[in-house]
């Protein structure tokens, strides 16, 4: 049987005096997204799951952009490698799902595997039409402020696509759609005077960030020579940092091999790429052939990026433009839809050829809100702008530009587009207060986190239910069963304190000689931050030499509201602190790392960084508390927060409870079609996607095996091997019950079972 589009045995067309048009296919959808980096990908998945048809157009053979195997940059955001004070700050929603899945399949950080994770997430969505190797080439407008269609061309199948939709999203990085549509944009850096940004760069520093190309090396176990190409940089001393090269550093740890900040980073990308290739091959020639690196004898150059990773080009104007003050002051916005927390990270425009340090990074004391008004054009009525072209000044862009921050914000575009499509609205309409509340609600429903906002969900049937549990954690102690830590640096325990008098505590230390122990009690100047920048009290203890000395800590401190406090044991190399192997949702241990000290008045603050050592390190302190520390109550599952912030915000079972169960009871039977649970996949873990490996493929706090039962004890659903944050159970037919029970059978690690939130819907 002849199939549709089957080519006959012979094709012969006569000469045509007129130019032949390419094969042209029209695609109609609700939303066209141009750009398949992490931002465009997450926007597309979010929109598709919200029920609208999406055409996702990507000019590369893979999704992910800078995170793909073509560039191989690790994806990061507010966690900043866990090297700041933004605790439990990994982004939520679709991007969290992707990161957790990549961790499960790819803890080693193989960029090729991450490609497959992204592709699978997109092709599994029936509402997405994916066009790879397809470049948007022109824009047609219905009128001066409205896009009608986009023309795109795929060189691999020689097909032209005419893409029609009522809504468009530019996530292309350079803004190819927004630019052709005539949207207002900026390129370069604003002056200090325009927005009062004290960190705005000077002419000497430069006004654009450049591109980078990375390389990987491999030890093949026998000598291998390297003959450099003729275009390799022959004078390594042109790179001021050439003395820092070594054989152990490759991949995106060489982010500072950067160039192009003095050029047009849109139209001169090929020029920039060639210069970066010259640098990379020149660097490798120096390592292999200078004689200064004998351990390079058996190393070969395994991979060099074929395209550069872009940092900055055009930034388009929305109804709001983020500035330095939004980041550093953590300004509040009624239309917040996501958050960021990377440092304001600017680079010298001369890149690898600069005498200056490769970057100038300054952090805020906590995460900041990203407003929805930065995600659509103020000029083109039906155009969303997301990814690195979002509306931000050059200085604010230094923070917002990182991939997970952009992906997190882009999820709001996908959800907003679904709201627009269902209600016949345009992007700006969603910025109205009533509409933005619905958008915020729907983003939080699927795992998004918005600082300072709780999920207010009237449709959640738990609002009318009584919630209880078979047990809850009352933290009396963390057992003294872990390693010993010599106090070369200060070590702190974060504890979720409740309003009232702080419990008395006891820690255990060994003293190599008679010495003094100093313990500080601290809190954050903002309740939802986790920078221990306010000293409440200091205790001093004169200790004799000896092991296993229990030290009683009574700070006699009243806590004005529930918040995290920090018990900081200060450095003393003669003391060894006893730690505990017990890990608990909402508890973290930190170590003093460094102090951020601005070199002049650049609009940022001086404060200390206390950061968690990564597992398998980072054990909690062994300690006793009297009275026990509470706050792990079952009612937390319906408080509207699904991660620790100022409190644990989770139900945590007693570790001695062999069959922890969460009970939900209604006065009358309810009709339930959907149940959504959110578990603890350790939002403090950065989950870098490539290069950096991880100690686990699953997070130990996550519930692995659970059952959902009804009033009769019948099992409605059972999940045996969960590793994800969000679990959604949809029943084929609505169930009628006045009692639901979640039975936790096992967690992924030796950790008390915990649930952040539970939603039930008709």
Secondary structure, 3 states (H helix, E strand, C coil): CCCCCCCCCCCCCCCCCCCCCCEEEEEECCEEEECCEHHHHHHHHHHHHCCCCEEEECCCCCCEHHHCCCCCCCCCCCCHHHCCCCCCCCCCCHHHHHHHHHHHHCCCCCHHHHHHHHHHHHHCCCCEEEECCEEEEEEEEEECCEEEEEEEEECCCCEEEEEECCEEEECCCCCHHHHHHCCCEECCCCCHHHHCCCCCCCCCCCCCCCEECCEEEEECCCCCCCCCCCCCCCCHHHCCCHHHCCCCCCHHHHCCCEECCCCCCCCCHHHHHHHHHHHHHHHHHHHHHCCCCHHHCCEEEEEECCCCECCCCCEECCCCCECHHHHHCCCCCCCEEEEECCCEEECCCCHHHCCCCCCEEECCCCCEEEEHHHCECCCCCCEEECHHHCCECHHHHHHHCCHHHHHHHHHHHHHHHHHHHHHCCCHHHHHCHHHHHHHHHHHHHCCCCCCCCCCCCCCCHHHHCEEEECCCCCEEEECCCCCEEEECCCEEEEEEECCEECCEEEEEEEECCCEEEEEEEEECCCCCCCCCCEEEEEEEEEECCEEEEEEEECCCCEECCCEEEEEEECCEEEEEEEEECCCCCCCEEEEEEEEECCCCCCCCCCEEEEECCCCCCCCEECEEEEEEECCCCHHHHHCCCCCCCCCCCCEECCCCCCCCEEEEEEEEEEEEEEEEEECCCCCCCCCCCCCCCCCCCCCCCCEEEEEEECCCCCEEEEECCCCCCEEEEEEEEEEEEEEEEEEEEEECCCCCCEECEEEEEC
